[in-house]
Amino acid sequence: MKKTLPALLLAASAALLSAPASAQFAKSEDAIKYRQSTLFVVGQHFGRLGAMANGKAPFDAKAAQENAAVLETVAKLPWSAFGDGTQGGKAKADIWKEKAKFNEHADQLVAEAAKLSAAAKTGDLAQLKAAFGPAAQTCKSCHDAFRSR
Amino acid sequence: MKKTLPALLLAASAALLSAPASAQFAKSEDAIKYRQSTLFVVGQHFGRLGAMANGKAPFDAKAAQENAAVLETVAKLPWSAFGDGTQGGKAKADIWKEKAKFNEHADQLVAEAAKLSAAAKTGDLAQLKAAFGPAAQTCKSCHDAFRSR
């Protein structure tokens, strides 16, 4: 189920535009918990890929592919849970003030996760390493801008 | 990326057998948070399908298919996070005493989620309803046996 990058961006943007929190979450606490849960899962699988990319864990091509596939799917999920009226957690209020900028970051993570998954499918550690850096930078730039410590 | 039921069961069992917590999670708190996170996400998407199956929300074939696809992927994830030494949270100690029985429940959820996803893909509400009941029963029987309140 390989998707092109434009298709992914379109899908991500469509999800962002068409998902009012009211329609998806019974209460704002559920939205907060949902985005925290999905981002934690993203972080766990990303961390496993990073350990391999950075030589801190032995490279296991099959494990890398599985982790990247989960990452590709779960990276699409958190964004519908930042709907109006769901402020809270570590999410800075700027997210709701600069929604277009935030959505750009979200779309970028979805795109980078897809690239990482494609790289992992090659079974080539060099390609995984090359795709990991930009993906990690995407996490960091969004956290720096929109996550409080 | 449709998989046969035997393939799914094999994949699930393989994941359960080949995933020592030590290899996947930096500390047991991460394993606990990971299984809580993934099960929460499962519950959210399952709840959306249930609302449609039970007539509490209008049937939206596209949304049903998307929710079921996420469910199918995420339902495979929690089980690697019940490794040795990761007792805690709402997980009853019986999980580690009756691991074979617990794993049966896990495999069953993975299988039911795949059936639910296949049903959702038909776009037929009657098929979604038919697949929802057994899946809900699978959640309940495992929670009754292995989750403390």
Contacts between the chains, C-beta under 8 A, distances in Angstrom:
chain1	res1	chain2	res2	distance
A	1	B	1	4.7
A	24	B	48	7.1
A	25	B	44	7.6
A	26	B	47	7.9
A	30	B	44	6.9
A	33	B	40	6.1
A	34	B	40	7.1
A	34	B	41	6.8
A	34	B	44	5.8
A	36	B	37	7.6
A	37	B	36	7.6
A	37	B	37	3.7
A	37	B	38	7.4
A	37	B	40	4.9
A	37	B	41	5.4
A	38	B	37	7.4
A	38	B	41	6.1
A	40	B	33	6.1
A	40	B	34	7.0
A	40	B	37	4.9
A	41	B	34	6.8
A	41	B	37	5.4
A	41	B	38	6.1
A	41	B	41	7.4
A	41	B	77	7.1
A	44	B	25	7.6
A	44	B	30	6.9
A	44	B	34	5.7
A	47	B	26	7.9
A	48	B	24	7.1
A	70	B	73	7.1
A	70	B	77	6.7
A	73	B	70	7.1
A	73	B	73	4.9
A	73	B	74	7.8
A	74	B	73	7.8
A	74	B	74	7.3
A	77	B	41	7.1
A	77	B	70	6.7
